[in-house]
Amino acid sequence: MSTRTRADERLLNLVIALVNSGHGLTRAQIRATVEGYAEPRTDDAFEKLFERDKTTLRELGFPLSVSEDTFQDSIRYWLDMQSYDMPPVHLTASQLGVLSVAAQLWRDGALGAESRRAVTKLRALGDPDVDTHGLGALAPRVGAAGGAYGPLVDAIDSRTAVRFRYRAASTGEVAVRTVEPWRLAVRRGGWYLLGQDRDRDAARAFRLSRFDGSVGTVGEAGAFEIPRSVDVEAMLGLRSAQVEAFLAITPGRAAALRAQGRPSEATEACGCAEGRDLVDLTLDDLEQGARLVASYGDAVVVLEPDELREAVARRLRAAAAIPLGTPGAAHDEEADRG
């Protein structure tokens, strides 16, 4: 039994054929050469399918052109790609920075290579005065999503339950979990799946780096409803641990930290903040925040709270005591809440 061509695959085949056709294709040529159009067994079924696909292409913005021949079997179709060209692209430093951050999130995913090529082209077309080397500081430190990312996106889109093997953070035990996936989120440098755990009849969060093996689907599509509002911080246990920090940052330094915070409305600070920019920043966790702030050394001074300043100072003193050439200890991977 032959497998029917999906509608999106058929449309993509049609676009490729029309773009590369030169002088265009007739209906008969499309039916004979483009995969997916030979499946309708009758002429009437083919005509209805082709008319529907023409409408879809135009709704999507493709410049479908038609010859003015009066004979139906001689009418030719093609895509006028010259009229589809984009105007010149001019991006500011901040716009290019946002696109670079987005591409960074895809670096280990299915679109990793494509996103890198796209950003490279945009940088080549951009303002020559934009310092692209400084944009890397804006990129978040996010770990690889792994092979589970694509199947989970598809399952969320189709509202299909998934099943996977998962290693618990506390015990290291691997067990099969069946989950109704709601959302994927990035927190503290890691990817998480949020959803309803059917086995435990409760909402749970699962860190993708703890998936063991591939992700499979269970049951039919549309089997559940996704809540309109999902409290990511609460599900990951981050809300109660948040710290409101008041920082003084040296101008031109700590770009990534500035991007996560906001200019402070405070008008006064201690003398150690003189000549620095005042920034308010919400940190998800005291120790993780101290690690982040300490990584910028003397470029950042913690004004408040005292416990964050002490945690940063403790880390800096420990770093200063390490003999030169001694490799640093690897950071422990954050435990998940699954």
N, C-alpha and C positions, 0 to 999 in steps of 0.2 A: 504494500500500500504506500503510495507516494505521500510525502508530507506537504501540506499546503503552506504556501509562502505567507508569512505574516505581512500585514498591511504596511507597516513601517519599512520592512525590507523591500517590498515591492515598489514603494514610492522612492526609496533610495536608488534602487536599480533603474527606475525610470529617469530620475534626475541625472545619474551618471551617463545613461545612454543618450539623453537629449543634449547634454553638455558636449559630448564627444562626437556627435553625429555629423558635424560639418554643415551640410545643407538641410538637416532636419530629417525626421522619420514620419512615414505615413502610418495610419492606424494598422494596416496589415503588417508592416515591418515591426511595429511595436509588439503586436500580438505574437509574432513569430520569433522575435529575438530577445525580448526583455523578459527575464524570469518572473513568473507570477501571472503573466497575462495569457498564457496558454492554458491555464487551469479552467476558465469558464468554458463549458462545452458547447454553448450556443452563441450565435452572433449577438443576440439580444442581451445575454448575460455579460458578454464582453463589453458592449456599448455602455451598459449601465455602470459597470466597474470603472471603465476608462473615464466616463464623464464625471464620476464621483472623485476620481483621483485628480483630474484637471482642476476641479473646484478646490480641492484641498491644497494643491500646489499654489494656486493663486492666493488663497487665504493665508498661506504661510509666507507670502511675499516673493515667490519665485517669478521672474519675468518670463512667463510662458508666451511665446509668439506663435502665430498661426499664419500660414500662407493664404493668399486670397484666391486660390484656385476654386472654381465653381463645382468641380467634381469631387464628391466625398472621398473617393478612393485615391485622389491625388493630393489632398490637403496634407501639408507637412507641418510638424510641430518641432520647435526647438526652444532652447533657453538663451535669451539675449543677455549674456553675462556682462557685456560692456555696460549695460544700463544698471547692472547690479553692483558695480564697483563702489566701494566705500569712499567717502571724502577723505582728504588728508587727516591723519590722526595727530593731535597735539595734546600731550598729557603733561600735567604739572607734576612736580615731585611727589606731592601727597597722593595724587591719583595713581601714579605708577607704583608708589609704595603699597597702596591697598591691593592692587593687582598682584604684586609680588608676594604679599602675605597670603592671598588666596592660592596662588600657585604653590607656595611652600606647603600648604595643607594637603595638596594633591601629590606631593613629591614621591610618595610610596604607593599611591593608588593606581587604578587602571588608567588614569589620564596623566600620570606623572610626566612621561616624555612629551606628550602634547602640550601640557601646561608650560613646561620649560621652554619649548620652542616658541610658544605664543608670547611669553614675556620677553624672550630675546628679540623677537621681531618688533614688539611695542617699544622696547628700549631703543632699538635702532631707528625707529621712526620719531622718537620723542625729541624734546628740547635738548640740544647738545650741551646746554649749560647745566642740566640736571645732573647732580652727583649720584650716579646709580650705585656706586660702591658703598655709599652710606645707607642704602635701603635695606641691606641685609640685617641691620640692627633692629629693624622693625618687625622682622619675622618672628613669630612665636616659636618657642621650643616645644614642638609637638612630635611625639613618637609615631612610629609606623602604625597604620591602621591594620595592615595585614590583609590576607586573602578573604577575611570575613566581611570586609566592608561592602563590596559589591553585592553579594547575596543578601545582606541585611537591608541595603537601600531598596532593592527590588521587593523584598518582603514587606517593608514598611509601605511602599507605594501601593502594593496589591492587597495589603492587610491580610497577609498569610502568616500563620504561626510558623516558628522555626524550631529546630532541634539541633543541639550541639553538645559536645563534651566540654566541660568547664572545670578548671582547677581552682579550688577554693583558696582564698588568701590565707586564712587562718590555719588550716590543716594540711593543705597541699593535696587533699583528696580530689580525684577526678570523678565527676558524676555527669550523667546525661541530664540536660535541662531542656524543658519545653516552654517556650516563651512567646507571648504575643508582643511583637516589637512595636514600640511607639516612636522612638526617636534616638538618633545618634548625637552625642555631645562630646566636646573636648574640654577637659578640665585638668589643671595641674600637669599639663604635658602629655596626657593620655586620652585615648578614645574610649567611650563608654556606650553600651547599649542600655537603654531604659525601656522597660516593658513589664507586662504582667506575667509572672512566673506561674504557670498553670499547676505545677506540682505542689507549690507552696501556697497557692491561691492568694498571692500578695504581689504588690509592685516591687520590683527589684532593679538594681543596676549591676551591669557586668562589664568588667574591663576587657577590651578586645585582646590585649596581650596575654590574657589567661585562657583564651579559647584553645582547645586541643583538637586539631583536625578541622575538617570542613563543616560548613553550615548547610543543613538540609531543611526543606519545607515540610510542613505537616498539614494535611487537610486542604480545604478549598480556599480560594481567594475570597476576600470580603467577609471573613469569618468573625471579625470583631470590629469594634469602633475604637478609634484612637481618641483619648481625652483631648478636649480643646486646649487645656492648659496643663502642662507638665512642669512641676517644680523641680528643676534639675538639681539645684543646690541642696534642697531638702532630701532628695533621694540619694545623693552622694554623701550626705552627712556633713555638708560644708557650711551651712548657714550659721550654726551656733559657734563655729570656730573662726568666723571672719574677724579681721582686725582692721580698724580704721587708722591709717597711718598719715602722719603729717611730716613731709620730707622737704629738705632744702637741697636742690640739685644744681651743680655747676653748669652754667650756660654752655650749650653745645655738647653736653655729655649725657649718657644714659638715655639714649633715644627710645629704646624699647620700654623702659620703665615709664617715661613720660607718656608714651602711647597708651599705656594701661591706666594711667591716672587722669587727673583733671587739674587745671590751675586752681590754686587755693584762693578762697575769698578772704583769708586772714590778712590783716594789715600790719601786724607786729610779730616779731619773732626774736629769738635770742641773738646775741652778737655773732655767733658762729654761722648764722645764715646770711650775713651781710654779703651782697654781691651775688647771691644765689637765687634761683627761681623756687618759689614755694609751690608745692604740689600735694594734693590730697590723693590718697591711693587706698582702695579697698583690697586687702589681702585675704585669701581664702583660709590661710592657716598661719599661725605665728612662726613656727619653725621653718616652714617652706618659704614664707615671706622673708624671714631673716636670711636664709640662704640666698634668695634672689637679690636683696638689697646689698648684702655683703660682697656679692660678686662684682659690684661696681667700685669697690674700694673707697677712696677719699672723694669720689665724685658725688656721693650721696651722704647726707647727714640726716639721721633720724631725730626729729624734734619731739614727736609723740608717737605712740605711748612709751612709757619708760621700759616696759617689758620687752618691746621690740628693739629698743636701743641697746638694752643689755644683751639680748640674744645676738644682735649683729656684732657688738663689741667682742663677745665671747668667741665668735667664729673668726673674727679678724685677728684676735690675739693668738688663737690656735694656728691660724695660717702663718702668722709671723714667726712662730716657734718651729715651723717645719724647716729642716735643713734644705738648702738649695739642691735640686736634682732628685729629691724624694718624690715619687709619684703619689698623687692624691688618692684617697680612698674612693671607691666608686659609690655613687649615691644609691641608697636603698630604693627599690621601686615601691611606690605608694601602694598600700593595700586597698583593695576594692571593697565595695559594700555588698557583693553578691553572696 
